[in-house]
Structures are given as C-alpha cells and as structure tokens.
Amino acid sequence: MWLVRVITLTELLWAFIGLLLTIGGNFLHASIVSGPWSWTSQAIPSHFIGVNYQIGAVLFVGCMGGRNAGVISQVAYLLLGLAGFPFFVQGGGLGYVQEPMFGYLLGFLPGAWLCGYLAFRSQARLEWLAFCAISGLAVIHAIGASYLWATYLLNVAEGSKMTLNMALTIYSVSLLPGQLAVVCAVSVLAFIMRKMLFY
C-alpha cells in the first residue's frame, strides 16, 4: 500500500512566501553595514558583498516550511521563469536553459528539499539550522557545477571561449563567500522565527 503525504495549508503558505521571497531576493543586493565608528548623522555606510538574497530565500523557506514548501516554491519559480516572466538574473524564457547559470537554478529544487528535510529532523537549534542551510547551498553548487561541466562539454564542440575553470570561478568560487554570509543571516533569522512561532 502506498502512503501519500498530504500537503498542508501551512506548507502551501510557506511555499507561496518562498516563491515571493525568491523572486524578490533576485532583485535585492546583499550588503553589510560598516562598524559604528564610521556612522555619521546623515548615513550608515553599507557595502555590497557581491550576491543577492535569492539563495538565502530558497534556504529560508526550507528552514521554515520544510521540504515540501521548499520544493513547491522552487518548482513554481522555475516554471514562471521558463514561461517568460523576467524573474531570473538575465530575464526568463525557455532559452534560459542554455545559460551556464541555469544549473544553479535547477539546484534550488534539491537544495530546498534537503534543507527543509534536515531542518525538521531535529529541534530548531542555531547550529543545526546553519548546517541545514550550508548543506542546501552545497547541493545547489554541486548541481550548478555539474551543469556547467555538461554545457562546457557541449560548447567545446562549438568553440566556446570560456574555460570550465573560468566558469566555475565566475559562478561558484567568487560568489561563495557572500553566499555563506547570507546563509549565516538566514540561519539566525530562521532560528529566531521558529522560536517565536513555537516550532
């Protein structure tokens, strides 16, 4: 006998929130605030850390809504982007599958699932949620790097000018420090919110 797990209303709500956060996170640049010694009465300086909040949104919904909410939100995001809505970094549409960074978007699905699966396997402790988010981030990069490798093999026959090492540096290595900073922020926020919501 097959057991079918019913999607709860809470998971659907978190999936919708995750979809909105993923779309919005693509357009918001992550920044850190300077130390208080550099603040003035007119402004508090901030510094862009080279990434947006999109991956943070993917992992946050996994930490808060679980694996089903994480996957549903990312399936909806990918379908909307491939349908032509300009929700991806460089627009949208079916042609986006030829972009080297599309593999990272595909990685959102298993990354959100793993993060959400792990997040509810134990009590909501800060170090556990950080581990869940880092695990999801690792999966996103593994899928993205695999997609880069596959597109590199296909593009070699077509005379591509970008080497695999250059592509990995651009799409993974250079972004990883900023993404780890976002993961830390997501872990703290998810920990606080789960304590406030008593789950």
WOFEN-V496401 format. One record per residue. N is the residue number from 0. D_CENTER is the distance of its C-alpha to the mean C-alpha in whole Angstrom. Layout:
N;D_CENTER / N;D_CENTER
This chain:
0;36 / 1;32 / 2;30 / 3;28 / 4;25 / 5;25 / 6;22 / 7;23 / 8;23 / 9;21 / 10;18 / 11;18 / 12;18 / 13;15 / 14;14 / 15;15 / 16;14 / 17;10 / 18;11 / 19;13 / 20;10 / 21;7 / 22;11 / 23;12 / 24;9 / 25;9 / 26;13 / 27;13 / 28;13 / 29;13 / 30;16 / 31;18 / 32;22 / 33;25 / 34;27 / 35;30 / 36;33 / 37;31 / 38;31 / 39;34 / 40;35 / 41;34 / 42;30 / 43;28 / 44;26 / 45;22 / 46;21 / 47;18 / 48;16 / 49;15 / 50;11 / 51;9 / 52;8 / 53;5 / 54;2 / 55;5 / 56;6 / 57;4 / 58;6 / 59;8 / 60;9 / 61;10 / 62;12 / 63;14 / 64;14 / 65;14 / 66;14 / 67;15 / 68;14 / 69;10 / 70;12 / 71;14 / 72;11 / 73;9 / 74;13 / 75;14 / 76;11 / 77;12 / 78;16 / 79;16 / 80;15 / 81;17 / 82;20 / 83;20 / 84;18 / 85;17 / 86;14 / 87;12 / 88;13 / 89;16 / 90;17 / 91;17 / 92;20 / 93;21 / 94;21 / 95;18 / 96;18 / 97;20 / 98;17 / 99;16 / 100;13 / 101;13 / 102;12 / 103;9 / 104;8 / 105;10 / 106;8 / 107;6 / 108;9 / 109;11 / 110;8 / 111;8 / 112;11 / 113;12 / 114;10 / 115;12 / 116;15 / 117;16 / 118;15 / 119;18 / 120;20 / 121;22 / 122;22 / 123;20 / 124;21 / 125;19 / 126;19 / 127;18 / 128;15 / 129;14 / 130;15 / 131;12 / 132;9 / 133;11 / 134;11 / 135;8 / 136;7 / 137;10 / 138;10 / 139;8 / 140;10 / 141;13 / 142;12 / 143;12 / 144;15 / 145;17 / 146;16 / 147;17 / 148;20 / 149;21 / 150;21 / 151;23 / 152;26 / 153;26 / 154;26 / 155;29 / 156;31 / 157;31 / 158;31 / 159;28 / 160;28 / 161;25 / 162;25 / 163;22 / 164;22 / 165;22 / 166;19 / 167;17 / 168;18 / 169;17 / 170;13 / 171;13 / 172;15 / 173;16 / 174;12 / 175;12 / 176;14 / 177;12 / 178;9 / 179;11 / 180;13 / 181;10 / 182;9 / 183;13 / 184;13 / 185;10 / 186;13 / 187;16 / 188;15 / 189;14 / 190;17 / 191;20 / 192;19 / 193;19 / 194;23 / 195;23 / 196;23 / 197;25 / 198;22
